[in-house]
Amino acid sequence: MTRDPQVYVQLSNGTVLSDEIVKVSLPLLLHASGRPTSDSGRDLALLRVKDGAYPALGLTDARPKIGQPG
């Protein structure tokens, strides 16, 4: 039996919330065997946290770079 990983979100004010993974992006590259290549990880996820009023992150006009910390 496969279990979903336990995922938590830490907000900018230090609050830690458990969440549910709603959807993830599919791997982009697959081997002939149908398994993902080592460099084609899932890089986007939609998470659901319980309803509440949470602090917001500021927006920027800067363009993100690959590997840049969020």
C-alpha positions as CSV (number, residue, x, y, z in Angstrom):
1,M,0.0,0.0,0.0
2,T,1.4,3.4,-1.0
3,R,0.8,6.3,1.4
4,D,0.7,9.9,0.4
5,P,3.6,11.9,1.8
6,Q,2.9,14.1,4.8
7,V,3.3,17.8,3.7
8,Y,3.3,20.9,5.7
9,V,3.2,24.6,4.8
10,Q,5.1,27.1,6.9
11,L,3.8,30.7,6.7
12,S,5.9,33.8,6.9
13,N,4.7,34.4,10.5
14,G,6.0,30.9,11.5
15,T,2.6,29.2,11.6
16,V,2.8,25.6,10.3
17,L,-0.3,24.1,8.6
18,S,-0.9,20.6,7.5
19,D,-2.2,20.4,3.9
20,E,-3.6,18.2,1.3
21,I,-1.9,17.7,-2.1
22,V,-4.7,18.3,-4.6
23,K,-2.8,18.0,-7.9
24,V,0.8,17.8,-9.1
25,S,2.2,18.5,-12.6
26,L,3.1,15.4,-14.6
27,P,6.8,14.6,-15.3
28,L,7.9,16.0,-18.6
29,L,10.4,13.3,-19.6
30,L,9.9,9.6,-19.5
31,H,12.3,6.6,-20.2
32,A,11.1,4.0,-22.7
33,S,10.1,2.0,-19.6
34,G,7.5,4.7,-18.8
35,R,9.4,5.8,-15.6
36,P,10.3,9.5,-15.2
37,T,13.9,10.4,-15.9
38,S,16.0,11.6,-12.9
39,D,15.9,15.2,-14.1
40,S,12.2,15.6,-14.8
41,G,10.7,16.0,-11.3
42,R,7.3,17.4,-10.6
43,D,7.8,21.1,-10.1
44,L,4.3,22.4,-9.5
45,A,1.7,21.4,-6.9
46,L,-1.7,22.6,-5.9
47,L,-2.1,22.4,-2.1
48,R,-5.2,22.9,0.0
49,V,-5.0,24.2,3.6
50,K,-7.9,24.8,6.0
51,D,-9.8,28.0,5.6
52,G,-8.4,31.0,7.5
53,A,-6.9,34.5,7.2
54,Y,-3.2,34.1,6.4
55,P,-0.4,36.5,5.7
56,A,0.2,37.2,2.0
57,L,3.5,37.2,0.1
58,G,4.6,40.3,-1.7
59,L,4.7,40.2,-5.5
60,T,7.8,41.1,-7.6
61,D,8.4,42.1,-11.2
62,A,11.8,40.2,-11.2
63,R,11.9,37.1,-13.4
64,P,12.7,33.9,-11.4
65,K,15.6,31.8,-12.4
66,I,15.8,28.0,-12.5
67,G,17.0,26.7,-9.1
68,Q,16.3,30.0,-7.3
69,P,14.9,29.5,-3.8
70,G,11.2,30.5,-3.4
